[in-house]
Amino acid sequence: MIKINDNYLKLPGSYLFSTIAKKVAAYCDANPDKADNIIRLGIGDVTLPLAPAVIERLHSAVDEMADKKTFKGYAPDLGYEFLRNVIVENDYKARGCDISADEIFISDGAKSDSGNIGDIFAQDNKIAVCDPVYPVYVDTNAMAGRTGEYNTDTEKWSNVIYMPCTRENDFSPEIPSDTPDIIYLCFPNNPTGTTISKDKLQEWVDYALKVGAVIIYDAAYEAYISTPDVPHSIYECNGAKGCAIEIRSFSKNAGFTGTRLGFTVIPKELKCGDVTLHSLWARRHGTKFNGAPYIIQAAGAAVYTEEGKKQTKEQIAYYMNNAKIIREGLETAGYEIYGGVDAPYIWLKTPEKMTSWDFFDYLLNELNIVGTPGSGFGPSGEGYFRLTAFGSLENTKKAMERINKA
Ligand SMILES: *Cc1c(COP(=O)(O)O)cnc(C)c1O
């Protein structure tokens, strides 16, 4: 008889975004005349179409698949070299990071990679996560049986080290007193929109090297960084190749959320005893993974052409102009705000005596604006709220007018 993986049963029932969708649907049912008035500044998904250079390459790659001479079957395990080479040149060599093309593993996205990377680690590793953070790290470790038991009162797992990131510590995690084996860091951060300085990140690298931990660094929002001394890659830190895995995505920098493309960097010198983590992940890629399709990898390489770079930069500038409008709008209305400078997320402190969900209800019911309660990203997110810059310019402006009239 089959036995299920009952770690799945320990996962807390409802996913944040399904709760939000239910609340919005209920509001629209009760107020049908208001349904068209709702402005969505909640979801972390891009809204602009793929850049013309990307679309053009998608079309030509499809034509290649129609011709016997240029048809492609299974992609190479690590991904096509043409893509890994331009990644190395543009994302690493250009920033002084000594990463080589055979240390890059192309994938169908950062969500898959950040969830699957746990496959190569034993079950009894202890994980540490920023709190609040992108929920995928904790949830996938829970599925693997690594997180202990979930406490519905504290909303914490018994075997996870939570590193609070709040206004008290500038949203920068402190080295925990309990020693972790696997440390998840995400900068620029989702949901707080804040970054980490190079010195602080170096402290984390030094710490991981000292205690023999691995850092899994999620740099999905790297392309949004505009402040000069904020690190784009963990490999800008000394010694990081000996302790860090980096995960990247084409989703937020080039609009591939529906197209699917990302990659993971595992330096060859990253070891556990005599075993390189690179060899384990390569084994996994060769066995459990089919790779991103040729047409998508070809389109990904188009992001690094001169036109592709220019066009994707314009998209990011569009979103970051929205972020500026949100920052200014909220500041004028007297809110305490964070983030939104090097990331498409603005993190606000909810007004006195209002929980994250109270503020959600207020925005939905009174102003017809949908955002995301901070508490949905971890216990330390309580009392905060996330707005995103992925809306249209028109709606973003309109939302700020409503907030300032309230
Ligand atoms: C959106 C997001 C991702 C997801 O990337 P995909 O490549 O679309 O799977 C990864 N990490 C963080 C922090 C994100 O916000």
The ligand as an SDF file (V2000), in Angstrom:
LIG
                    3D

 15 15  0  0  0  0  0  0  0  0999 V2000
    9.5550   35.9620   -7.8630 C   0  0  0  0  0  0  0  0  0  0  0  0
   10.6240   35.3660   -7.0410 C   0  0  0  0  0  0  0  0  0  0  0  0
   11.2930   34.2230   -7.4570 C   0  0  0  0  0  0  0  0  0  0  0  0
   10.6910   33.3980   -8.5550 C   0  0  0  0  0  0  0  0  0  0  0  0
   11.3950   33.2960   -9.6430 O   0  0  0  0  0  0  0  0  0  0  0  0
   10.9480   32.3560  -10.8320 P   0  0  0  0  0  0  0  0  0  0  0  0
   12.1810   32.3180  -11.6430 O   0  0  0  0  0  0  0  0  0  0  0  0
    9.7850   33.0060  -11.5130 O   0  0  0  0  0  0  0  0  0  0  0  0
   10.5960   31.0050  -10.3110 O   0  0  0  0  0  0  0  0  0  0  0  0
   12.3780   33.7650   -6.7290 C   0  0  0  0  0  0  0  0  0  0  0  0
   12.7570   34.3930   -5.5990 N   0  0  0  0  0  0  0  0  0  0  0  0
   12.1080   35.4670   -5.1490 C   0  0  0  0  0  0  0  0  0  0  0  0
   12.5630   36.1160   -3.9080 C   0  0  0  0  0  0  0  0  0  0  0  0
   11.0170   35.9830   -5.8490 C   0  0  0  0  0  0  0  0  0  0  0  0
   10.3300   37.0130   -5.3670 O   0  0  0  0  0  0  0  0  0  0  0  0
  1  2  1  0
  2  3  1  0
  2 14  2  0
  3  4  1  0
  3 10  2  0
  4  5  1  0
  5  6  1  0
  6  7  2  0
  6  8  1  0
  6  9  1  0
 10 11  1  0
 11 12  2  0
 12 13  1  0
 12 14  1  0
 14 15  1  0
M  END
$$$$
